[in-house]
């Protein structure tokens, strides 16, 4: 029998006043889509959580900033939202969408978006419990291209990740076995050398891949605030330096690819393994990548051949004048250049770049922060300088 839960209480004015301004802005444009976060607070205590960046890691009890109806209305009326085009993420910054007291809000938002007939990609990222009843509800949405990404790290050190990874593993299996309309992706992260990259850890992840429509692997987002938390709690620092981008050393990637390689499988030598989230999501739905990663060809070296063909058929460089007009309208300065890899712009921060990227289906890069060859937009830590330069 379904348990009826009351909506989470709204934050009081005093509680709101104590939040960083970033948390009160409930919509944020991230690479994988417009991110809706009107619920804040999480009890899961993962030491590497991005909540450290917003000074609310100690907020363990979820609270609502506004009603679900108001949040959805803000989303669909946002300047960067385009019906049927803009990918959307739910509750991936300040809570977990499948916590018992957050889950009703997750389903409310999904139902509202689906009632509007929207076919946008919607990503729900969780490491918590998902049961068969949840799967039935997820299968009930008729229009949304819905993907549930299950975060699994396999980290055994409870000081860093107190939540048992077997919870996520079981949720992944349940989601995959019951999937009809939605798709499920194994979100294998963060992979940290010396912490969860032993042969046993890698093989465990390899086995879990069989219970997902696709798998994406990535490293650790290690900013100053997270490093300070590690130091304050006597946790072993995974790296000497912090970085703006995620850290996944070349050697770690090589070991993963060596393990996954199946030379006799000509069509998909690495199975359904991907370097980028949108690539995994697109493959799970049988579509080309909406982030236009095909322009960065070295990203595609592990993709199934059928997926490469699908992306190649949809990938098209915009005309220089069209790209220039669109970038200028958003505030770009300097030259706008369309290369065979990306649109190069200046003066645009991440939200307008992602808006352009999802509109054109073509990578948009900041000229001041280049994506180096083979590093795939990751931090330079663990990558030899001579191999990080563009060809």
Secondary structure, DSSP 8 states (H G I E B T S, - for coil): ---------B--HHHHHTS-HHHHS-EEEETTEEEE--EE--S---TT-GGGGGT-TT--S-EESS-HHHHHHHHHTSTT--TTTS-EEES-SSS-TTSHHHHHHHHHHHHHHHHTT---EEEEEESS---HHHHHHHHT-SSSEEEEEEEE-----TTT--S-HHHHHHHHHHHHHH-SSSEEEEEE----TTTS-SHHHHHHHHHHGGGSSEEEE--B---HHHHHHHHHTT---S-SS--SS-B--HHHHHHHHHHH--TT-SS-TTTTEESSHHHHHHHHTT---TT-GGGSGGGGGGS-HHHHHHHHHH-----HHHHHHHHHHTT-EEEEEE-SS-EEEES--HHHHHHHHHHHTS-EEETTS---TTTTT--STTS-HHHHS--
